[in-house]
């Protein structure tokens, strides 16, 4: 006895529906897994990106984990755990620190305004972070006080003429004081010294007096040399009277060139002078003709 056709069709459709449902379910699960994996990859990539840090060749990173120092990193790439680790970036290049004008009273009670330049760099990044709050400000204030102390112990002439020695002394003292902070002060240069107007006039008078003294000394030395030469010439004339006579005649010849001069001389010397004058007049007439 055969079964109804409607029942067979229903029995055939049930397995087909189950297969379609199974395929749809597996497809949905696969898509969900792909989305979850993609999301996890994105989260991991974002986390790694937040963990990566880069410092340049001239920089260093002082790293802290839960507030404790763990080391100095760099240059290049290093990892940091967000929320647990922090770092402070330090520049190792030379820093030019401008010391503002300081009013200084020198040892000889002269008031001057002095400014300077400090060249410094970090040699120990860990000490520059952990042993001083702001190493740039601290070095600047130390340079100001040291500048006033050292120049206050010097006279004005030393400040103007021995500047290199004062620069070396300032550099040594500031470098020794900043060494525990991991700072190296390579040079200190006094840039400008401003003097009051009264002191400038006094210095100008002093320089003028010094130049006058030198000129008088040079003139005295010239007179001394001339006297020595004249003494030697007198000895030579004493040994050779004829040479003295020839010198007298030469002098008379030079005097004869001046037309408006009257020369008073002894009789014998006057006769010779007349001969010399006549001879020079004859020579001039012949040269004109």
C-alpha positions in Angstrom: 0.0 0.0 0.0 1.7 3.3 -1.1 2.0 6.3 1.1 0.4 9.6 0.2 2.5 11.9 -2.0 2.2 14.9 0.4 3.8 12.9 3.1 6.8 12.0 0.9 7.4 15.5 -0.1 7.3 16.6 3.5 9.8 13.9 4.5 12.1 15.0 1.6 12.0 18.7 2.5 13.0 18.2 6.2 16.6 17.0 5.5 17.1 19.8 3.0 16.0 22.5 5.4 18.3 21.1 8.1 21.2 21.2 5.6 20.5 24.8 4.7 20.2 25.8 8.3 23.4 24.1 9.2 25.3 25.9 6.3 23.9 29.3 7.3 24.8 28.7 11.0 28.4 27.7 10.1 28.8 30.7 7.8 27.6 33.1 10.5 30.0 31.5 13.0 32.9 31.8 10.5 32.2 35.5 9.9 31.9 36.2 13.6 35.3 34.5 14.2 36.9 36.5 11.5 35.5 39.7 13.0 36.7 38.8 16.4 40.2 37.9 15.2 40.4 41.2 13.2 39.3 43.1 16.3 41.9 41.4 18.4 44.6 42.1 15.9 43.5 45.8 15.8 43.5 46.0 19.6 46.9 44.2 19.9 48.4 46.5 17.2 47.0 49.6 18.9 48.5 48.4 22.2 51.9 47.7 20.7 51.8 51.1 19.0 51.1 52.8 22.3 54.0 50.8 23.9 56.6 51.8 21.3 58.7 54.9 21.8 61.5 56.4 19.7 64.3 58.7 20.8 66.8 60.4 18.5 70.5 59.9 18.4 71.1 62.9 20.6 68.4 62.1 23.1 68.1 59.6 26.0 65.0 58.4 27.9 65.1 58.0 31.7 62.6 55.2 32.4 60.6 54.6 35.6 58.3 51.6 36.4 55.8 52.2 39.2 57.9 55.2 40.3 61.2 53.3 40.5 64.1 54.0 38.2 64.8 51.1 35.8 67.3 52.5 33.4 68.2 54.8 30.5 67.0 53.9 27.1 68.0 55.0 23.6 68.8 55.9 21.0 66.3 54.1 18.8 63.1 52.1 19.7 62.1 50.8 23.1 59.0 49.5 24.8 57.0 51.1 27.6 54.0 49.6 29.5 51.2 52.2 29.4 49.9 53.0 32.9 52.8 51.3 34.6 55.9 52.9 33.1 56.8 56.5 32.3 59.9 58.2 30.9 61.6 61.6 30.8 63.4 62.6 27.6 66.8 64.4 28.0 68.6 66.2 25.2 72.4 65.6 25.2 73.3 68.5 22.9 75.2 71.5 24.1 72.9 74.1 25.6 73.8 77.9 25.4 72.6 79.5 28.6 72.4 83.3 28.6 73.3 84.8 32.0 71.4 88.2 32.3 73.2 91.4 33.4 74.4 91.3 37.0 75.3 94.4 39.0 78.7 93.7 40.5 80.8 95.9 42.8 84.5 95.1 42.2 87.2 94.9 44.8 88.2 98.6 44.2 84.5 99.7 44.8 83.5 100.2 41.1 80.0 99.3 40.1 79.7 97.5 36.8 77.1 95.6 34.9 78.3 92.2 33.6 76.6 89.5 31.5 78.0 86.1 30.4 77.3 83.0 28.4 77.5 79.4 29.8 77.9 76.4 27.5 76.7 73.2 29.1 75.6 69.7 28.2 74.2 66.6 30.0 76.6 63.7 30.5 74.5 61.6 32.9 70.8 61.7 32.1 69.8 59.7 35.2 71.5 62.2 37.6 70.1 65.2 35.7 66.5 63.9 36.3 66.8 62.4 39.8 69.2 64.8 41.6 67.9 68.2 40.4 64.4 69.3 39.6 65.2 71.6 36.6 68.9 71.4 35.7 68.8 74.3 33.2 67.3 76.7 35.7 69.5 75.5 38.5 72.7 75.9 36.4 71.6 79.4 35.3 71.0 80.6 38.9 74.3 79.0 40.0 76.1 80.9 37.2 74.6 84.2 38.3 75.7 83.8 41.9 79.2 82.5 41.0 79.6 85.4 38.5 78.9 88.0 41.2 81.1 86.3 43.8 84.2 85.9 41.5 84.0 89.4 39.9 83.4 90.9 43.4 86.8 89.6 44.4 88.6 91.2 41.4 89.6 94.7 40.6 88.4 96.6 37.6 91.8 96.4 35.8 91.7 92.6 36.2 88.2 92.5 34.9 89.2 94.4 31.8 92.6 92.9 31.1 92.5 89.4 32.5 89.2 88.2 31.2 90.5 84.8 30.0 91.7 83.9 33.5 88.4 84.9 35.0 86.5 82.8 32.4 88.6 79.8 33.2 88.0 80.3 37.0 84.2 80.7 36.5 84.1 77.6 34.3 86.0 75.5 36.9 83.8 76.5 39.8 80.5 76.1 38.0 81.5 72.7 36.5 82.6 71.4 39.9 79.2 72.5 41.5 77.1 70.9 38.7 79.1 67.7 38.4 76.8 65.8 40.9 73.8 66.8 38.6 75.3 65.0 35.6 76.1 68.4 33.9 79.3 69.3 32.2 80.1 73.0 31.8 82.5 73.3 28.9 83.0 77.0 28.8 81.9 80.3 30.5 82.5 83.6 28.6 82.1 87.1 30.0 80.4 88.8 27.2 80.0 92.5 28.1 81.2 94.9 30.8 79.2 98.1 31.1 80.9 100.9 33.0 79.2 104.2 34.2 79.9 107.4 32.3 82.1 108.8 35.1 84.3 105.8 35.0 84.6 105.9 31.2 85.8 109.5 31.4 88.3 108.6 34.2 89.6 105.7 32.1 89.9 108.0 29.0 92.0 110.5 31.1 94.1 107.7 32.4 94.8 106.4 28.9 95.6 109.9 27.7 98.1 110.4 30.6 99.6 107.0 29.8 100.1 108.0 26.2 101.7 111.3 27.3 104.0 109.5 29.6 105.1 107.2 26.8 105.7 110.1 24.4 107.9 111.9 27.0 109.9 108.7 27.6 110.4 108.3 23.9 111.5 111.9 23.5 113.9 111.5 26.5 115.4 108.3 25.0 115.9 110.2 21.7 117.6 113.1 23.5 119.8 110.6 25.3 120.8 108.9 22.1 121.5 112.2 20.4 123.7 113.3 23.3 125.7 110.1 23.1 126.2 110.6 19.3 127.2 114.3 19.8 129.7 113.3 22.5 131.2 110.8 20.1 131.3 113.4 17.4 133.0 115.9 19.7 135.7 113.4 20.4 136.2 112.8 16.7 136.3 116.6 16.0 138.9 116.9 18.8 141.1 114.4 17.1 140.6 116.0 13.7 140.2 119.8 13.8 140.0 120.0 10.1 136.8 118.0 10.1 135.4 120.6 12.6 136.3 123.4 10.2 134.7 121.6 7.3 131.6 121.1 9.3 131.5 124.9 10.1 131.8 125.8 6.5 129.0 123.3 5.6 126.8 124.9 8.2 127.6 128.4 6.8 126.7 127.2 3.3 123.3 126.0 4.5 122.7 129.3 6.3 123.6 131.2 3.2 120.6 129.7 1.4 118.3 131.8 3.5 118.1 135.4 2.1 116.5 137.1 5.1 119.0 136.0 7.7 121.8 138.0 9.4 124.7 135.9 10.7 127.1 137.5 13.3 130.5 135.7 13.4 134.2 136.5 14.3 136.3 138.4 11.8 138.1 135.5 10.4 135.0 133.4 10.3 133.1 136.4 8.7 135.7 136.5 5.8 135.3 132.9 5.2 131.5 133.3 5.4 131.7 136.0 2.8 133.6 133.8 0.5 131.1 131.0 1.0 128.2 133.3 0.3 129.8 134.7 -2.8 130.6 131.3 -4.1 127.0 130.1 -3.5 125.6 133.2 -5.3 127.8 132.5 -8.3 126.7 129.0 -8.4 123.0 130.0 -8.4 123.5 132.6 -11.1 125.2 130.1 -13.4 122.5 127.6 -12.8 119.8 130.1 -13.8 121.7 131.2 -16.9 
